[in-house]
Every structure is written in C-alpha cells, then in structure tokens.
Amino acid sequence: MSRDLITGLVCLAGSVVLLALTYNLPGPSLLVPIGPGFYPRIILGITALLAGALVVQAWLARRRAQPASSTSEAKGPNYALVLTSFTVFGIYVALLPLLGFRLATFAFVLALQPLLERPRDAKGWTIAVAVALITAIATFHLFQDYLSVLLPRGRWTGF
C-alpha cells in the first residue's frame, strides 16, 4: 500500500470517529443558534471528504501504476523548501495586522504558489494570480459573512 493510501485511510477513520463523537455534545442554547459541535463537524466533515478523495486518488494511481524502472532516482526530502515555506507563512502572519486579511492572504498565496511550483509561462502566472485572488475573496467571505468571524483589517491599509 502507498503512503497516500495509508494516510488517507487513517485520516478518514479518525475524522469519522471524531465526527461521530461530536453528536454527543450538548445542543445549542436559546441565545445562540449554533451549538458547540457545529464548527468541529464542519472541519471534520471537510477532513473526511478530503481524506476520502486521497484514498480514491491513491487507489486509482495504484491501479494505473506501472513497474518502476531501476534507473529512476528517488528524491530525498527538501528541507530548504520546508524552511522557506514556514518563513513565507511567518511573514504572512506578521503582515496580517499591517495589510489586513484580504491583502495579506492574496500576497501569501501568490508567493507560495511559485515557491512550490514555478509557473512556466504567462498563462501559469495568470492562473497563480487568479487562484490567489479567489482564495483571498472566498475565505474572507466564508469567515466574515457566513461564519461571522471578525478578520483583521490592516493598520496600513484600513482594508
């Protein structure tokens, strides 16, 4: 079994067990229509869905897999990329109160995409900008409007 298949199965099982346990939490109070199990159910449901997708993807990849040639070299861990990714995330966290959630998230996603896989042409850069823009707008509206979570506005921008 591949690592992805094992990881997906473990995450799926853990998410389903924890999701089932959230139904033992008390219901909502009279003043608040959302009970204490609401947010954990959202997170665990999404985690279970993504873990299921990983299981399916790994299973399909296993079926399509051809015997690996003996000339292919396996790459080792890329510690520099991990350190750089954490540094970019740290800069994002530091910029949140200064630029605000929307601009900092846009900049973070736009900076992280080329770090993980550099776009090859103008179309790739256009897609990177579009993904960063959609991510910033969608997460802002999800948290601000739907979940009623106050997100930071920038001291420098007021936005």
C-alpha positions in Angstrom: 0.0 0.0 0.0 1.2 3.5 -0.8 1.8 6.2 1.8 -1.1 8.3 0.4 -3.5 5.3 0.8 -2.4 4.7 4.3 -2.5 8.4 5.3 -6.0 8.8 3.7 -7.4 5.7 5.4 -6.0 6.8 8.8 -7.3 10.4 8.4 -10.7 9.1 7.1 -11.1 6.7 10.1 -10.0 9.4 12.6 -12.3 12.0 11.1 -15.3 9.7 11.1 -14.7 8.6 14.7 -14.3 12.2 15.9 -17.3 13.3 13.8 -19.5 10.7 15.5 -18.3 11.9 18.9 -19.4 15.4 18.2 -23.0 14.3 18.2 -22.7 13.6 22.0 -22.0 17.3 22.5 -24.9 19.4 24.0 -27.3 21.1 21.6 -27.4 24.9 21.0 -28.6 27.2 23.7 -31.6 29.5 23.4 -29.4 32.6 22.8 -27.0 31.1 20.2 -28.5 29.0 17.3 -25.2 27.2 16.7 -24.2 24.6 19.2 -20.6 23.7 20.3 -20.5 20.8 17.8 -21.1 23.0 14.7 -17.5 24.1 13.8 -15.9 20.7 14.7 -18.5 19.0 12.4 -17.6 21.3 9.5 -13.8 20.8 10.0 -14.1 17.0 10.5 -16.6 16.7 7.6 -14.2 18.5 5.2 -11.3 16.5 6.5 -13.2 13.2 6.0 -14.2 14.3 2.5 -10.6 15.2 1.5 -9.2 12.0 3.1 -11.8 10.0 1.1 -10.6 11.8 -2.1 -7.0 11.0 -1.2 -7.9 7.3 -0.7 -9.7 7.2 -4.1 -6.8 9.0 -5.8 -4.2 6.7 -4.3 -6.3 3.6 -5.2 -6.7 4.8 -8.8 -3.0 5.6 -9.0 -2.1 2.2 -7.7 -4.3 0.6 -10.4 -2.6 2.7 -13.1 0.9 2.2 -11.7 3.4 0.5 -13.9 6.5 -1.2 -12.6 9.1 1.5 -11.7 12.2 1.4 -13.7 15.5 0.8 -12.0 17.0 3.9 -13.5 14.7 6.4 -11.8 16.2 8.1 -8.8 14.1 8.9 -5.7 14.5 12.5 -4.5 15.2 13.0 -0.8 13.4 15.4 1.5 13.7 19.0 0.5 14.4 20.7 3.9 15.1 24.1 2.3 11.7 24.2 0.7 10.1 23.3 4.1 12.1 26.1 5.8 11.3 28.6 3.1 7.5 27.7 3.3 7.5 28.2 7.0 9.3 31.5 6.6 6.8 32.7 4.0 4.0 31.7 6.4 5.7 33.6 9.2 5.9 36.7 7.1 2.2 36.2 6.3 1.3 36.1 10.0 3.4 39.2 10.6 1.7 41.1 7.7 -1.8 40.2 8.7 -2.3 43.1 11.2 -0.5 45.5 8.9 -2.1 44.7 5.5 -5.3 43.1 6.6 -6.6 39.6 5.9 -7.5 40.1 2.3 -4.3 41.7 1.0 -2.0 39.5 3.2 -3.8 36.3 2.1 -3.6 37.3 -1.5 0.1 38.0 -1.2 0.7 34.8 0.8 -1.0 32.5 -1.7 0.6 34.4 -4.6 4.1 34.0 -3.0 3.7 30.4 -2.0 2.4 29.0 -5.4 5.6 29.8 -7.4 7.7 28.6 -4.4 6.1 25.2 -4.6 6.0 25.0 -8.4 7.2 27.9 -10.6 4.8 28.8 -13.4 6.3 28.2 -16.8 4.6 30.9 -18.8 2.2 33.8 -18.7 -0.8 31.5 -18.5 0.7 29.9 -15.4 1.2 33.3 -13.8 -2.4 34.3 -14.7 -3.7 31.2 -13.0 -1.5 31.8 -9.9 -2.9 35.4 -9.6 -6.5 34.1 -10.2 -6.1 31.4 -7.5 -4.6 33.9 -5.0 -7.5 36.3 -5.7 -10.2 33.7 -5.5 -8.7 32.2 -2.3 -8.5 35.6 -0.6 -12.0 36.6 -1.5 -13.6 33.2 -0.9 -12.0 32.7 2.6 -12.8 36.3 3.6 -16.5 35.9 2.7 -16.7 32.4 4.2 -15.3 33.6 7.6 -16.6 37.2 7.7 -20.1 36.7 6.3 -21.1 33.1 6.8 -19.2 32.2 10.0 -19.3 35.7 11.5 -15.6 35.6 12.4 -14.0 39.1 12.5 -10.9 39.2 10.4 -8.1 41.7 10.8 -8.1 45.0 8.9 -4.8 46.4 8.0 -3.3 49.2 10.0 -1.5 50.5 6.9 -4.4 50.0 4.6 -7.6 50.0 6.6 -8.8 47.3 4.3 
